[in-house]
Amino acid sequence: MRILSLVGVVLLCISCQKQAELKIGNWRGIIEMQGQELPFNFEVTKESGKYQVYLKNAEEKLPQDEVTINGDSVKITMLIFDIDLIAKINGDKLEGYYIKNYDPTFKLPFKAQHGEDFRFPHTEKSTVDFSGKYQLNFFSEKESYPSIGLIKQIGHEATGTFLTPTGDYRYLQGNVADGQLKLSTFDGNHAFLFTASFEGDSLKGDLFSGKLSHEVFKGIKNENAEMPDAEALTFLKEGYDRIAFSFPDENNNRISPSDEKYANKVLILQIFGTWCPNCMDETKFLTQWYKQNHERGVEILGLAYERKDDFDYAIGRVKKMKEKLQVTYDFVIAGTNDKEKASQSLPMLNKVIAFPTTIFIGKDGKVKHIRTGFEGPGTGIYYEQFKERFNQIVNELLAEGV
């Protein structure tokens, strides 16, 4: 009886343990990677007993509404991504890990401090101004690619982004200290750290990405800098004028561009993945655009290339994304995010270069335009130009006869 009573007391004590509270307000997080510290900022709110976390990069605030506290630990699920921040709560501090659930080898240390809202430490006024438009090239062990850098600096604070042929680096935020530019972003998936300085007229720097990726970049200021034509990089092979496939939708029904649903309509194919932040930006744009325009005789079909070759996993990610972003157009599961395998799934294309890639099909079922990559809202004027061009293409296709 005494043993049973003791057990009861222990269980009662455990059940009465106070659940930790996540402090409301501003936090500064740090992800440790490749010997570097990547800082990011986030805000915690609580309403009707429910926490919400907002990732803050420049003017963007990305809401994360899946926040779970269990005892002294918190798990923050990253919006539509299969990624978590898991940490122990110790008053005004967090300490834990940044985890990609689809990759059992990906686990980076994470910590955060409540009450801090700066990005990188700085002590003096900057005597170097990095503001401007740059023509750059990025280099890694495997490849090189062109880029346009857009930097805005006010005092020691800096924001900007880098455009590439396959997408942009979204919203970057940072500081200038000791003559060095430091920019970072964390949007739930992307974990990017840029450092740069001038050598004469050249801007030279490093990009650290995630657990292993490291690239260097170099270039000069050039207000007339240009990117390769986004509508010339991906194209149909000789002898083809249509896209043909048969992929399963969420109910495992086979879907094809030749289906009756798309007859005599303009069809937009979105090659994308739920793991891809640039795809997330494009999906947000397409979702609003589709609500306003689909009655004009336009359909959108998303071709999802996911992290695992598992239909149930892939369709689960797509369903979650559609729910979170309130997407009303359709999706099919086309394969995995391996670009070589994605290219094999659409053999009429020269290759799949980027997620996202957008294919415009006319009312006659023939491919009219293919656009590689996406210039998102973090690119400013380039995003406005993208939207203008997108509407121009669709309007022209709608005006065509069958």
C-alpha positions as CSV (number, residue, x, y, z in Angstrom):
1,M,0.0,0.0,0.0
2,R,2.8,2.4,0.9
3,I,4.4,1.7,-2.5
4,L,1.2,2.3,-4.3
5,S,0.7,5.5,-2.3
6,L,4.2,6.7,-3.3
7,V,3.6,5.9,-6.9
8,G,0.3,7.9,-6.8
9,V,2.1,10.9,-5.2
10,V,4.8,10.8,-7.9
11,L,2.2,10.6,-10.7
12,L,0.3,13.5,-9.1
13,C,3.4,15.6,-9.0
14,I,4.2,14.9,-12.6
15,S,0.7,15.7,-13.7
16,C,0.8,19.0,-11.7
17,Q,4.1,20.1,-13.3
18,K,3.6,23.6,-14.8
19,Q,3.8,23.8,-18.6
20,A,6.4,26.2,-19.8
21,E,5.4,29.5,-21.3
22,L,6.8,30.9,-24.5
23,K,7.5,34.6,-23.9
24,I,5.5,37.0,-26.0
25,G,7.4,39.6,-28.1
26,N,10.6,39.8,-30.2
27,W,13.2,37.0,-30.3
28,R,16.5,36.7,-32.1
29,G,17.3,33.2,-33.2
30,I,20.6,31.7,-34.4
31,I,21.2,28.6,-36.5
32,E,24.7,27.2,-36.3
33,M,25.9,25.9,-39.6
34,Q,29.3,25.4,-41.3
35,G,31.1,27.1,-38.4
36,Q,28.9,30.2,-39.0
37,E,26.1,31.8,-37.0
38,L,23.0,32.6,-39.1
39,P,20.8,35.1,-37.2
40,F,17.1,35.6,-37.8
41,N,14.3,37.4,-36.1
42,F,10.9,36.3,-35.0
43,E,7.9,37.5,-33.0
44,V,5.7,35.5,-30.7
45,T,2.1,36.4,-30.1
46,K,-0.7,34.6,-28.1
47,E,-4.4,35.0,-28.5
48,S,-7.1,32.9,-26.9
49,G,-4.5,30.6,-25.5
50,K,-3.0,29.9,-29.0
51,Y,0.6,30.8,-29.9
52,Q,1.6,32.2,-33.3
53,V,5.2,32.8,-34.5
54,Y,6.1,35.3,-37.2
55,L,9.4,34.9,-39.1
56,K,10.7,38.4,-39.9
57,N,12.9,39.1,-42.9
58,A,13.0,42.7,-44.0
59,E,9.4,43.7,-44.6
60,E,8.0,40.2,-44.7
61,K,6.3,38.5,-41.7
62,L,5.7,34.8,-42.3
63,P,3.1,33.3,-39.9
64,Q,3.7,29.9,-38.3
65,D,0.5,28.8,-36.6
66,E,1.6,25.3,-35.5
67,V,3.2,25.9,-32.1
68,T,3.1,23.1,-29.6
69,I,4.4,23.2,-26.1
70,N,4.9,20.0,-24.2
71,G,6.3,20.4,-20.7
72,D,9.4,22.5,-21.0
73,S,9.8,22.1,-24.8
74,V,8.3,23.9,-27.8
75,K,8.0,22.7,-31.4
76,I,7.4,25.2,-34.2
77,T,6.3,23.6,-37.5
78,M,7.4,25.7,-40.4
79,L,4.3,26.6,-42.3
80,I,3.9,24.3,-45.4
81,F,7.4,22.7,-45.0
82,D,8.2,19.4,-43.4
83,I,10.5,21.2,-41.0
84,D,10.5,21.9,-37.3
85,L,12.3,24.1,-34.8
86,I,12.4,22.1,-31.6
87,A,13.8,23.6,-28.4
88,K,13.8,23.6,-24.6
89,I,12.3,26.7,-23.0
90,N,14.5,28.2,-20.3
91,G,12.9,31.5,-19.4
92,D,13.9,34.0,-22.0
93,K,16.1,31.5,-23.9
94,L,15.5,28.7,-26.3
95,E,18.0,25.9,-27.1
96,G,17.4,23.1,-29.5
97,Y,17.6,22.1,-33.2
98,Y,16.5,23.0,-36.7
99,I,15.3,19.7,-38.2
100,K,14.2,18.7,-41.7
101,N,11.9,15.7,-41.1
102,Y,12.3,14.2,-44.5
103,D,16.1,14.0,-44.1
104,P,17.2,12.0,-41.0
105,T,20.7,13.4,-41.3
106,F,19.7,17.1,-41.2
107,K,19.9,18.5,-37.7
108,L,21.5,21.9,-36.9
109,P,21.8,23.6,-33.5
110,F,19.4,26.4,-32.8
111,K,19.1,28.9,-30.0
112,A,17.2,32.1,-29.4
113,Q,17.1,35.0,-27.0
114,H,14.0,36.9,-26.0
115,G,13.9,40.7,-26.2
116,E,16.5,41.1,-29.0
117,D,15.5,42.5,-32.3
118,F,18.8,43.3,-34.1
119,R,20.2,41.1,-36.9
120,F,24.0,41.2,-36.7
121,P,26.0,42.9,-33.9
122,H,27.3,46.3,-34.8
123,T,29.0,49.1,-32.8
124,E,30.0,51.9,-35.2
125,K,28.5,53.9,-38.0
126,S,29.3,52.4,-41.4
127,T,31.7,54.3,-43.6
128,V,31.0,51.9,-46.5
129,D,27.8,52.1,-48.6
130,F,26.9,48.8,-50.4
131,S,23.7,50.2,-51.9
132,G,23.2,49.5,-55.6
133,K,22.6,47.0,-58.4
134,Y,25.3,44.5,-59.1
135,Q,26.1,42.2,-62.0
136,L,27.5,39.1,-60.2
137,N,28.5,35.5,-60.8
138,F,28.2,32.7,-58.2
139,F,30.6,29.8,-58.1
140,S,30.5,26.4,-56.4
141,E,32.5,23.2,-56.9
142,K,29.9,22.0,-59.4
143,E,28.6,25.0,-61.2
144,S,28.5,28.7,-61.8
145,Y,25.6,31.0,-62.6
146,P,24.9,34.7,-63.2
147,S,23.0,36.9,-60.7
148,I,21.8,40.4,-60.1
149,G,22.3,41.7,-56.6
150,L,19.9,44.4,-55.2
151,I,21.2,46.0,-52.0
152,K,19.6,48.9,-50.1
153,Q,21.5,50.4,-47.2
154,I,20.4,53.0,-44.7
155,G,23.0,53.7,-42.1
156,H,24.4,50.4,-40.9
157,E,21.2,48.5,-41.8
158,A,20.8,46.7,-45.1
159,T,18.2,44.7,-47.0
160,G,18.1,43.2,-50.5
161,T,18.1,40.0,-52.5
162,F,19.9,38.2,-55.3
163,L,18.2,37.1,-58.5
164,T,19.3,34.0,-60.4
165,P,18.1,32.2,-63.5
166,T,16.2,29.7,-61.3
167,G,14.7,32.1,-58.7
168,D,15.6,34.6,-56.1
169,Y,16.9,34.5,-52.6
170,R,13.8,36.2,-51.2
171,Y,13.9,38.8,-48.4
172,L,17.4,39.3,-47.0
173,Q,18.2,41.5,-44.0
174,G,21.3,42.5,-42.2
175,N,23.9,45.0,-41.2
176,V,27.2,46.5,-42.3
177,A,30.0,46.4,-39.7
178,D,33.8,46.8,-40.1
179,G,33.4,47.3,-43.8
180,Q,31.6,44.0,-44.3
181,L,28.1,43.4,-45.5
182,K,26.2,40.6,-43.8
183,L,22.7,39.5,-44.9
184,S,20.7,36.5,-43.8
185,T,17.2,34.9,-44.2
186,F,15.3,32.1,-42.6
187,D,11.9,31.5,-44.1
188,G,11.3,28.0,-42.6
189,N,13.3,26.3,-45.3
190,H,15.9,28.6,-46.7
191,A,18.7,29.2,-44.3
192,F,21.0,31.6,-46.1
193,L,24.0,33.6,-44.9
194,F,25.7,36.1,-47.2
195,T,28.9,38.0,-46.3
196,A,30.6,40.4,-48.7
197,S,33.1,43.2,-48.9
198,F,34.7,45.4,-51.6
199,E,38.0,44.7,-53.2
200,G,38.7,47.7,-55.3
201,D,35.6,48.1,-57.5
202,S,34.6,44.5,-57.1
203,L,32.1,43.1,-54.6
204,K,33.3,39.7,-53.3
205,G,31.6,37.4,-50.9
206,D,30.4,34.0,-49.6
207,L,27.1,32.3,-49.5
208,F,26.6,29.7,-46.8
209,S,23.4,27.6,-47.2
210,G,22.1,25.0,-44.8
211,K,24.4,22.2,-43.6
212,L,26.9,21.9,-46.4
213,S,26.5,24.2,-49.4
214,H,29.1,27.0,-49.8
215,E,29.4,29.3,-52.8
216,V,31.5,32.4,-53.6
217,F,30.4,35.4,-55.6
218,K,32.0,38.3,-57.4
219,G,30.9,41.3,-59.5
220,I,30.6,45.0,-59.9
221,K,28.0,47.7,-59.7
222,N,26.0,47.9,-62.9
223,E,22.7,49.7,-63.1
224,N,22.2,48.1,-66.5
225,A,22.8,44.5,-65.2
226,E,20.5,42.0,-66.9
227,M,19.6,38.3,-66.4
228,P,19.3,35.6,-69.1
229,D,15.9,35.5,-70.8
230,A,13.6,33.5,-68.5
231,E,11.5,32.4,-71.5
232,A,14.4,30.9,-73.4
233,L,16.0,28.6,-70.9
234,T,13.5,25.8,-70.9
235,F,12.0,24.8,-74.2
236,L,10.3,21.9,-76.1
237,K,12.6,19.6,-78.0
238,E,12.4,19.6,-81.8
239,G,9.4,17.8,-83.1
240,Y,7.2,18.6,-80.1
241,D,4.5,21.2,-79.7
242,R,2.6,19.8,-76.7
243,I,3.1,18.6,-73.2
244,A,1.8,15.1,-72.6
245,F,1.6,13.2,-69.3
246,S,-0.7,11.2,-67.1
247,F,-0.1,11.8,-63.4
248,P,-2.3,11.0,-60.3
249,D,-4.3,13.6,-58.4
250,E,-5.0,13.4,-54.7
251,N,-7.7,10.8,-55.3
252,N,-5.2,8.7,-57.5
253,N,-7.2,9.6,-60.6
254,R,-5.0,10.0,-63.7
255,I,-4.9,13.6,-65.0
256,S,-3.7,14.7,-68.4
257,P,-3.6,18.1,-70.2
258,S,-5.7,16.5,-72.9
259,D,-8.6,15.9,-70.5
260,E,-12.0,17.4,-71.3
261,K,-11.7,19.8,-68.4
262,Y,-9.0,21.7,-70.2
263,A,-10.5,21.6,-73.7
264,N,-10.7,25.1,-75.4
265,K,-9.1,26.7,-72.3
266,V,-5.8,28.4,-71.5
267,L,-3.9,26.0,-69.3
268,I,-1.1,27.0,-67.0
269,L,1.2,24.2,-65.7
270,Q,3.2,25.0,-62.6
271,I,6.2,22.7,-62.0
272,F,6.7,23.1,-58.3
273,G,7.4,21.4,-54.9
274,T,5.9,22.2,-51.5
275,W,9.5,22.2,-50.1
276,C,10.4,25.2,-52.3
277,P,10.0,28.8,-50.9
278,N,10.1,30.3,-54.4
279,C,7.3,27.9,-55.3
280,M,5.4,29.1,-52.2
281,D,5.7,32.7,-53.4
282,E,4.5,31.8,-56.9
283,T,1.6,29.7,-55.5
284,K,0.5,32.7,-53.4
285,F,0.4,34.8,-56.6
286,L,-1.3,32.2,-58.7
287,T,-3.9,31.5,-56.0
288,Q,-5.1,35.1,-56.0
289,W,-4.8,35.4,-59.7
290,Y,-6.8,32.3,-60.3
291,K,-9.6,33.5,-58.0
292,Q,-9.9,36.6,-60.1
293,N,-9.4,35.1,-63.6
294,H,-10.4,31.5,-63.9
295,E,-13.9,32.4,-65.1
296,R,-12.3,33.9,-68.2
297,G,-11.5,30.4,-69.4
298,V,-8.2,29.7,-67.6
299,E,-7.2,26.6,-65.6
300,I,-4.0,26.0,-63.5
301,L,-2.6,22.6,-62.8
302,G,0.3,22.2,-60.4
303,L,2.8,19.4,-61.0
304,A,4.2,18.5,-57.6
305,Y,7.8,17.1,-57.4
306,E,8.2,16.2,-53.7
307,R,11.1,15.1,-51.4
308,K,10.1,11.4,-51.2
309,D,9.1,8.9,-53.8
310,D,6.0,8.0,-51.7
311,F,2.5,9.0,-53.0
312,D,0.9,9.2,-49.5
313,Y,3.7,11.4,-48.2
314,A,3.6,13.6,-51.3
315,I,-0.1,14.1,-51.4
316,G,-0.1,14.8,-47.7
317,R,2.3,17.7,-48.3
318,V,0.3,19.0,-51.2
319,K,-3.0,18.9,-49.2
320,K,-1.4,20.7,-46.3
321,M,0.0,23.4,-48.6
322,K,-3.4,23.9,-50.3
323,E,-5.1,24.3,-46.9
324,K,-2.5,26.7,-45.5
325,L,-2.3,28.9,-48.6
326,Q,-6.1,28.4,-49.5
327,V,-5.3,27.2,-53.0
328,T,-8.3,26.3,-55.1
329,Y,-6.6,25.0,-58.3
330,D,-5.7,21.4,-58.8
331,F,-2.4,19.4,-58.3
332,V,-1.0,16.1,-59.4
333,I,1.9,14.2,-58.0
334,A,4.5,14.1,-60.8
335,G,7.6,12.7,-59.1
336,T,10.5,13.7,-56.9
337,N,12.5,16.9,-56.7
338,D,15.5,15.3,-58.4
339,K,15.9,17.5,-61.6
340,E,17.2,14.6,-63.7
341,K,14.2,12.4,-62.8
342,A,11.9,15.3,-63.2
343,S,13.3,15.9,-66.7
344,Q,12.6,12.2,-67.5
345,S,9.0,12.6,-66.5
346,L,8.6,15.3,-69.1
347,P,10.7,14.1,-71.9
348,M,9.5,16.6,-74.4
349,L,11.3,19.4,-72.5
350,N,15.0,20.0,-73.0
351,K,15.3,19.6,-69.2
352,V,13.8,20.8,-65.9
353,I,16.1,23.5,-64.8
354,A,14.2,25.1,-61.9
355,F,11.4,24.8,-59.4
356,P,9.2,26.6,-60.2
357,T,8.8,26.6,-64.0
358,T,5.6,27.8,-65.6
359,I,4.3,26.5,-68.9
360,F,1.5,28.3,-70.8
361,I,-0.7,26.2,-73.1
362,G,-3.1,27.8,-75.6
363,K,-6.7,26.9,-76.2
364,D,-5.5,24.6,-79.1
365,G,-3.5,22.5,-76.6
366,K,-0.1,23.7,-77.9
367,V,2.7,25.1,-75.7
368,K,3.1,28.8,-76.3
369,H,5.5,30.0,-73.6
370,I,7.7,28.4,-70.9
371,R,9.1,30.6,-68.1
372,T,12.0,29.3,-65.9
373,G,12.2,30.4,-62.3
374,F,10.2,33.1,-60.5
375,E,10.9,36.7,-59.5
376,G,9.2,36.9,-56.1
377,P,7.9,39.9,-54.1
378,G,11.3,40.4,-52.5
379,T,12.7,41.5,-55.9
380,G,10.6,44.7,-56.1
381,I,10.4,46.0,-59.6
382,Y,11.2,42.6,-61.1
383,Y,8.2,41.1,-59.4
384,E,6.0,43.9,-60.9
385,Q,7.5,43.2,-64.3
386,F,6.8,39.5,-63.9
387,K,3.1,40.1,-63.1
388,E,2.8,42.4,-66.1
389,R,4.3,39.9,-68.4
390,F,2.2,37.0,-67.0
391,N,-1.0,38.9,-67.6
392,Q,0.2,39.9,-71.1
393,I,0.8,36.3,-72.0
394,V,-2.6,35.0,-70.7
395,N,-4.5,37.9,-72.3
396,E,-2.9,37.1,-75.7
397,L,-3.7,33.4,-75.4
398,L,-7.3,34.1,-74.4
399,A,-7.7,36.3,-77.5
400,E,-6.5,33.5,-79.8
401,G,-9.0,31.3,-81.6
402,V,-9.0,27.6,-81.3
